Amino acid sequence: MTTHPTVLTPFPVEADGAEVVVWDGGPLPADDVLDRVGLFVVPYTFAPWATDPLRRGLPALRAVQSLTAGVEHLAHLVPPGVDLCNARGVHDASTAELAVGLTIASLRRFDEAVRAQDAHHWAHARHPALADRRVLVVGWGSIGQAVGRRLAPFECEVVPVASQARSEPDGTVVHGIDELPDLLPTADVVVLVVPLTAATRHLVDARFLAALPDGALVVNVARGAVVDTDALLAELATGRLRAAVDVTDPEPPPAGHPLWDAPGLLLTPHVGGNTTAFEPRARRLVQAQVRRFVAGGPLENVVP
C-alpha cells in the first residue's frame, strides 16, 4: 500500500510524492483507493455522479477542488474541516466573453436577425449600440473585473458594484450593493456576475427590475436563482425590458416553460465557462494545487 497522499482527479497531473488516480465518471475506484484520497478534484459537470465520491465518504479527505467558479452545489457535501476550493481564474476569459457577447447580441438584436434570415426576410432597422451605454457590473470579483476590462474598449461607461464599496489600487471606485437603488435608474445594462448565496438569491426581484429604466437590458452569467424568474417574465411580457441569460431557474427550463418563448429574451444553455479556454486553465490550476497539496502548503481559492 502506498504511503503517499492520493489525488483523485478527472485528468492526469504530474505529482511527485503523490499517487494520482484519474476518474471522470464510470465505476468508482476501489474502496481501498477511495479510503486514501486526500484531494478530490470534482469533474467539470453538474451531473449528480460527479459528487458520488463525496456521498460515499472519503475518510482521508483534506481538500476538494471544484472546476466551477461557483460552489453552492458542493458546499453542503464537504465535511467540516475539509478545504473547499473554487476555480477562480479558470472561467474569467470565457465567461467575460459570453457576457459581452450576450450584451451586444441582445442590444443589436442578433437573435431577431437569425430568425429573419431563416424566414428569408431582410429586416433592416436601427438598434441600440453598446457605445455610450451605462453598464452596471454587479459582482466585481475576478470574472466581473474581466467583464469590465472587455467592456471598456466599446466606449461604454462601466460601473462596478460589489458586496461592499471600496476603491481599487488603480483608483477604480467600486460601489456597494446597498447603492443599487440609486444606480439602477441610471443603468442601460446590468450584467450579473455574483455568486449564488443566501444574500444574492432573488437579488433581481420585482423591485430591482422596476427600478430600471424602460429599454434596459439584464444580462445574467451568474446563477439562475440570482433572478426571480416570475418577476423577469412579467417585465419581459410587457416589452419594457430585455434580457440575455446563460443561466435559468429552473435549469434547464422544462418543456413548455414560459422562458422558452419569452419576448425579448436571448437564452444560451449555461455555456459561459465551457469553451476551449477552459481546459488549459483548469489543468494549470489543478497542477499548481496538487503541488501545494503535496508540499503541505496552503491551497489557493479556499472558500470561507
C-alpha positions in Angstrom: 0.0 0.0 0.0 1.3 3.5 -0.9 2.3 5.9 1.8 1.9 8.9 -0.5 -1.2 11.1 -0.4 -3.7 10.1 -3.1 -5.2 12.6 -5.5 -8.5 11.8 -7.3 -8.7 13.9 -10.5 -10.6 13.9 -13.8 -7.4 14.3 -15.8 -3.7 13.3 -15.4 -1.4 15.6 -13.5 2.3 15.4 -12.5 2.6 14.9 -8.8 5.9 13.7 -7.4 5.2 12.4 -4.0 1.6 11.6 -4.6 -0.5 8.8 -6.0 -2.7 10.2 -8.9 -5.9 8.3 -9.7 -7.8 9.5 -12.7 -11.6 9.3 -12.5 -14.0 11.1 -14.8 -17.1 9.0 -14.5 -18.0 5.4 -14.7 -17.5 2.9 -11.8 -15.8 4.4 -8.7 -12.3 3.4 -7.9 -11.8 0.5 -5.4 -12.7 1.1 -1.8 -9.0 1.0 -0.7 -8.2 3.7 -3.2 -11.1 6.0 -2.1 -10.1 5.5 1.6 -6.7 7.1 0.8 -8.0 10.1 -1.2 -6.7 13.3 0.4 -7.5 15.7 -2.5 -10.6 15.3 -4.7 -10.8 17.3 -7.9 -14.5 17.2 -8.9 -15.2 16.5 -12.6 -16.5 19.5 -14.6 -20.2 18.8 -14.7 -23.2 19.5 -12.6 -24.4 15.9 -13.1 -25.0 14.1 -9.8 -22.5 11.4 -10.5 -19.6 13.8 -10.2 -20.1 14.1 -6.4 -20.6 10.3 -5.8 -17.2 10.1 -4.0 -18.3 12.7 -1.6 -21.6 11.0 -1.0 -19.8 7.7 -0.5 -17.4 9.3 2.0 -13.6 9.8 1.8 -12.2 9.3 5.2 -8.7 10.7 4.5 -10.1 13.8 2.6 -8.4 17.1 3.3 -9.4 19.2 0.3 -11.9 19.4 -2.5 -11.1 21.3 -5.7 -14.0 22.4 -7.8 -13.6 23.2 -11.5 -16.5 25.6 -11.4 -16.4 29.2 -10.1 -19.5 28.8 -8.0 -19.5 26.0 -5.4 -23.0 26.3 -4.0 -23.7 22.8 -5.3 -20.8 21.3 -3.4 -20.6 23.2 -0.1 -23.2 21.0 1.7 -21.3 17.8 0.7 -17.9 18.9 2.0 -17.3 17.6 5.6 -16.3 20.1 8.3 -12.6 20.7 8.4 -12.1 20.0 4.7 -11.0 22.8 2.5 -13.3 23.6 -0.5 -11.5 25.5 -3.3 -13.2 27.1 -6.3 -11.8 27.6 -9.8 -11.2 31.3 -9.5 -9.5 32.5 -12.7 -10.3 29.4 -14.8 -13.5 30.8 -16.2 -12.7 34.5 -16.4 -11.9 34.8 -20.1 -14.7 32.5 -21.3 -17.5 33.9 -19.1 -16.5 37.5 -19.7 -16.5 36.9 -23.5 -20.0 35.5 -23.2 -21.2 38.4 -21.1 -20.0 40.9 -23.6 -21.3 38.8 -26.5 -24.8 38.4 -25.0 -24.9 42.2 -24.3 -24.0 43.1 -27.9 -26.2 40.3 -29.4 -29.2 41.5 -27.5 -28.7 45.2 -28.0 -28.1 44.7 -31.7 -30.9 42.1 -32.0 -28.8 39.3 -33.4 -31.5 36.8 -32.4 -34.1 38.6 -34.4 -31.6 38.7 -37.4 -31.2 35.0 -37.2 -34.9 34.4 -37.3 -35.3 36.9 -40.1 -32.6 35.0 -42.1 -34.4 31.7 -41.5 -37.5 33.4 -43.0 -35.5 34.9 -45.9 -36.6 38.4 -44.7 -34.3 41.5 -44.9 -35.2 43.2 -41.6 -33.2 46.5 -41.8 -33.6 48.5 -38.6 -31.7 50.8 -36.2 -30.9 49.2 -32.8 -29.1 50.4 -29.6 -25.3 50.4 -29.6 -23.1 49.3 -26.7 -21.2 52.6 -27.2 -22.4 55.3 -24.8 -24.4 52.9 -22.7 -24.0 52.8 -18.9 -23.3 49.3 -17.8 -23.5 48.1 -14.2 -21.4 45.1 -13.5 -22.8 43.6 -10.3 -20.2 41.3 -8.8 -16.7 42.8 -9.1 -14.7 39.6 -8.5 -12.2 38.1 -10.9 -14.9 37.4 -13.6 -16.6 40.7 -13.1 -13.3 42.6 -13.5 -12.6 40.5 -16.6 -16.0 41.6 -18.0 -15.2 45.2 -17.2 -11.9 45.1 -19.0 -13.5 43.7 -22.1 -16.4 46.3 -22.0 -14.1 49.3 -21.7 -12.9 49.4 -25.3 -16.5 49.6 -26.5 -16.8 53.2 -25.4 -19.3 52.5 -22.7 -19.3 53.5 -19.0 -18.6 50.6 -16.7 -19.9 50.9 -13.2 -18.5 48.3 -10.8 -20.7 47.0 -7.9 -19.6 44.6 -5.2 -21.0 43.5 -1.8 -19.2 46.4 -0.2 -17.9 49.7 -1.5 -14.2 50.1 -2.0 -11.5 51.7 -4.0 -9.2 49.6 -6.1 -5.4 50.2 -6.1 -5.7 51.6 -9.6 -8.3 54.2 -8.4 -11.4 52.4 -9.6 -14.4 53.2 -7.5 -16.4 50.1 -6.7 -19.9 50.8 -5.4 -21.6 48.8 -2.7 -24.6 46.7 -3.4 -26.6 48.9 -1.0 -26.2 51.6 -3.6 -28.2 49.8 -6.2 -31.5 51.7 -5.6 -29.7 54.9 -6.7 -27.7 53.2 -9.5 -30.4 51.1 -11.2 -32.5 54.0 -12.6 -29.4 55.2 -14.5 -28.4 51.9 -16.0 -28.8 50.9 -19.6 -27.4 47.4 -19.0 -26.9 45.3 -15.8 -24.5 42.4 -16.0 -24.9 39.9 -13.1 -21.7 38.1 -12.1 -22.4 37.4 -8.4 -22.1 34.0 -6.7 -25.3 32.4 -5.5 -25.6 32.8 -1.8 -28.4 33.5 0.7 -27.8 37.2 0.2 -27.9 37.1 -3.7 -30.8 34.6 -4.2 -33.5 36.6 -6.0 -31.4 39.7 -5.7 -33.0 40.7 -9.0 -36.6 40.8 -7.9 -39.7 42.8 -9.0 -38.4 45.9 -7.1 -34.9 45.6 -8.7 -36.4 45.3 -12.2 -39.0 48.1 -11.7 -36.1 50.5 -10.8 -34.5 50.0 -14.2 -35.4 52.5 -17.0 -37.5 51.5 -20.0 -35.5 49.6 -22.5 -32.8 48.4 -20.1 -31.1 45.0 -20.6 -30.4 42.4 -17.9 -27.5 40.0 -18.6 -27.1 37.0 -16.3 -24.0 34.9 -16.4 -24.0 34.2 -12.7 -26.6 31.6 -11.5 -30.3 31.4 -12.5 -31.6 31.8 -9.0 -30.0 35.2 -8.6 -33.0 36.4 -10.7 -36.7 35.9 -9.7 -37.9 34.2 -12.9 -41.5 35.2 -12.4 -40.6 38.8 -11.9 -38.4 38.8 -15.0 -41.0 37.1 -17.1 -43.6 39.7 -16.0 -41.3 42.6 -17.2 -40.4 40.8 -20.5 -44.1 40.2 -21.2 -44.7 44.0 -21.3 -41.8 44.6 -23.5 -40.4 47.2 -21.1 -37.1 45.3 -20.5 -34.9 42.9 -22.4 -32.8 40.0 -21.0 -29.9 37.8 -22.2 -29.2 34.9 -19.9 -26.8 32.0 -19.8 -28.5 30.5 -16.6 -32.0 30.0 -15.6 -34.2 29.0 -12.7 -35.3 26.2 -13.2 -32.3 24.9 -15.2 -32.8 23.8 -17.8 -36.4 25.1 -18.3 -38.8 22.2 -18.7 -40.7 21.8 -21.9 -43.4 24.4 -22.2 -41.8 26.7 -19.6 -42.5 30.4 -20.4 -38.8 31.2 -20.6 -38.6 29.4 -24.0 -40.9 31.8 -25.7 -40.5 35.0 -23.6 -40.3 38.1 -25.8 -37.1 40.0 -25.7 -35.1 37.1 -24.1 -31.9 35.7 -25.6 -31.1 32.4 -23.9 -27.9 30.3 -24.0 -27.6 26.9 -22.2 -25.1 27.6 -19.4 -22.0 27.6 -21.6 -20.3 30.6 -20.0 -17.2 28.7 -19.0 -17.4 25.8 -21.3 -15.1 26.8 -24.2 -11.7 25.8 -25.5 -10.2 28.2 -23.0 -11.4 26.1 -20.0 -9.2 23.0 -20.2 -5.7 24.6 -20.3 -6.6 26.9 -17.4 -8.2 24.1 -15.4 -5.1 21.9 -15.9 -2.8 24.7 -14.8 -4.9 25.4 -11.7 -5.1 21.7 -10.7 -1.4 21.1 -11.3 -0.5 24.0 -9.1 -2.9 22.9 -6.4 -1.6 19.4 -6.4 1.9 20.7 -5.9 0.8 22.8 -3.0 -1.1 19.9 -1.5 1.8 17.5 -1.8 4.2 20.1 -0.2 1.8 20.6 2.7 1.4 24.3 1.9 -1.8 26.4 1.9 -4.1 25.9 -1.1 -5.4 28.8 -3.3 -9.0 29.8 -3.7 -10.2 28.3 -0.5 -13.9 29.3 0.0 -14.7 30.6 3.5 
